[in-house]
């Protein structure tokens, strides 16, 4: 992977990881569209780590409060369990899924459907301290869907939180607290491979990391305004269009 591809990977990851339009789905599209070689897993993980850094900066004032809240930490662990189980069950099929534009297109339509339904959510009054284990499991199941390229992690978990009647801002926060755990876990698993980077991989990984972190931070600021204003379903239109295009492209 050259520097140009690393820059594109970082920008796409930083923008789409947080906007509810699926980072993994867009990376598949960009690889198909521009003929990019698939990024080594460790470089891809470093780019994801860049988005984790942007999350840490964005939620810096909240992190200490979260670490002191034992109940919230337990709920975040509970919410993470579904994605771990589904990831383990699908680990041998992930590559095949990523190579199918048809499946990516269908997954985008799943995201669009989930986002559209947020339009009908009314009177979300539950704050983050009132979230229970049942809510955490439901949101965790929505996060497990995001293993499919084309299903947005942020879109599905924020929507799942709203469906549980959690207040918009707290739904936003809970979604990305879960995201921090998922990204951190993926990064830790790839540390052995990252340590074996050659010079070109190290440069490419750092470039992707930097662009993902910077772009991701501003994407977070924009998304928070969208969620609070109740306009999350707008992204459903975009995902529906991309989904249809992917499905049609599969047969051309």
N, C-alpha and C positions, 0 to 999 in steps of 0.2 A: 504493500500500500504506500503510494507516494504522498508528499505533503499536501497536494491539492485535494486528494481524496480524504486525507485526515481532517482538513479544514471543513470540507463539506459534511463529513460524518459528524464532526463536533457541532456544527451549526444545526444540522437536521435533528441531532439527538437533543440538543439544548432546547430547541423550539418545540419539538413534538413530544418530548418526554412529559412536559407539563401541560401543554394545551391538549384538550381531550380529542386528539386526532391520531393517536397511536404512533409512537416512535418506531417500533419494530416493523409495522406495516409500511411506513414511509421509507425505511432503510431498504426493505425488499424492493420497493418500487424504484428507488434511486439506483440500486444495483442493476436491475433489469433495464432501466431506461438509459443509463450512461455506460453500461457494461463494466461497472466497477467490480473489482475482485472483492470477494467477501473478506471483511476485516478479520484478522486472527481474534480468537475469543478474548485473549488477554487485552488486546488493544481496544476492543469493543467494551470490555469491562472498565478500562481506564476512562473511556469517554462517559460511561455511566457514572463513574466515580466523580467526574466533573460536575454532573448534575447533583450528586450528593453534596458536594461542596457548596453549590449554589443554594441548596435547601438549608444547609447549616447556617449560611450567612443570612438567609431570609428569615429563618425562625430562631435566630440567635437569642433573642430576648425571652423566648418561650422554652428553650431547651432545658434550662435549669429547673424550671417549674415542672416540666414533664418528668425529669429524672427523680424528682422528690415525690411524685404521685404514684404510689405503689399500685393503686387500683388501675390507673391508666396504663401503666407499664404492662400489667397482667392482661388487660384488654387488647393491647397491641400485640402481645404474644399470641393470644387466642386468635386474633384477626389474621395473623401471619401463617397459622397452621394450614389452612386450606391450600394456599399457593405452594407451600412446601410439598404437600402430599401430591397435588396435581403435577407439579414439576417433576417429581420423582417418577410418577407413573408414565409421563409422556417424554422422558428424557431421550429415549431411543427413537422417537418419532418426530422430534422437533425439527431436524434438518429437512425431512420430507415436507413438513408443513410449511416451512419457510420457502421452499422451492415451488410452491403452488400458488399462482396468482388467483386461481379460482377460490381457494380457501382463504386467501388474504382478502379478496373481494367480499366473500360471505361474512368474514369477521368484521370488516368495515360496516357492513349493513347491520350487524349485531350492535356495534357501537352506536350507529345512528338511531336505532330503535330505542336503546337505553336512554340516550340523550333526549330524544323527542318526548319520552314519558316524564321527564323532569318538569316539563311545562305544566303538568297537571298537579304538581305537588303544591299543596297549600298548607299554611299555618304550621310550618316547622318550628316547634318551640323548645325541643329538647336540647339542653346545652351539653357540653362535653362531659361534665361531671355526672350527668344523668344517663350516660350511655351504659348499657348492660352487656352481659356476655352474649345474649341473643343478637343484639345489634352488631357486636364485633364479629360474630360468626357470619352474619349476612353480608356485611361489608367485605369480610375476608373471602367469601365465595365469589363476590363480584371481582375482587382482585385476582382470584385464581383464573377467571376468564381471560385476563390480560396476557396470559402465557401465549395465547393465540395471536400471531402477528396480524394487526388490524383491529384488535380490541384494545382500546385505550385504558391504561391502568388508572390514570387520573380521572378520566371520564366515568369509568365504571365504579370506582370507589367513591367518588363524590356523589354520583347518582345514587349508589346504594345507601350512602349515609342520609341523603335527602329522603329516600323512600322509607327510612327508619324514623322520619320526622325530626331529624337532627337539624338545628339551626344552620343556616347557610355558611356562616363564617366558621363554625365549629366543624361542619361537614368538610369544608376545605382543609382545615387544620388536621383533622383526624386522618383524612386521606393521605396527606403527605407525611404524617408521622409514620404511618404504615410503610410508605414509600421509602423512607430513610432506612428502615430495617431491611427491606428487600434488597435495596441497592448495596447496603453495607455487607449483607450476607454474600451476595454475588461477588463482591470485590474480594472478600476474605478468601473465598474458595479459589480464586485465581492468583493469589499472591505467589505461589511457587512458579507459575508460568511467567508472571510479570518480572520476577527476579532473574529470569533467564533471557530477558530481552537482549537482542543485539542492538548496535548503535542506531540503525535505521528504525527499528521498531520502537526504541525509546523516544526518538525524536517525534515520530508519527503519533505515538501515544500521548506525549506531552502536548503537542499541538491540538489534537482532538480534545484532550482534557480541558485545555484553556478555553477554547471556543464554546464547548458545551457548558462550562461553568458560567461564563459571562452571558451568553444568550439565554441560558436557563433562568438566571436571576431575573431578567427583565420579562421573560415569559410568565414567571410566577406572579409578578406584580400585575400584569395584564389580566391573567386568569382570575385572580382574586376579585377584581372589580366585576368581571363577567358573572361570577358565581353569586356575589352579593346582590347584583342587579337582577338575578333570576333569568339570565339570558343564555344559560348553558346549552339549551336546545338548539341555538343558532348553529353550533358546530355540527349538529346532527345532519343538517343540510349538506355541508361539505363532505362529511363521511359517507353519506348516501351516494353522492355523485361519484366520489372516488371508488366506492365499492362497485357501482355499476360499471364504471370504466374498466376496473380490474377484471371483472367477470367477462365482459365483452372481449377484452384483449386476449384472454385465455383461448378464445376460439377463433381469433383472426390469424 
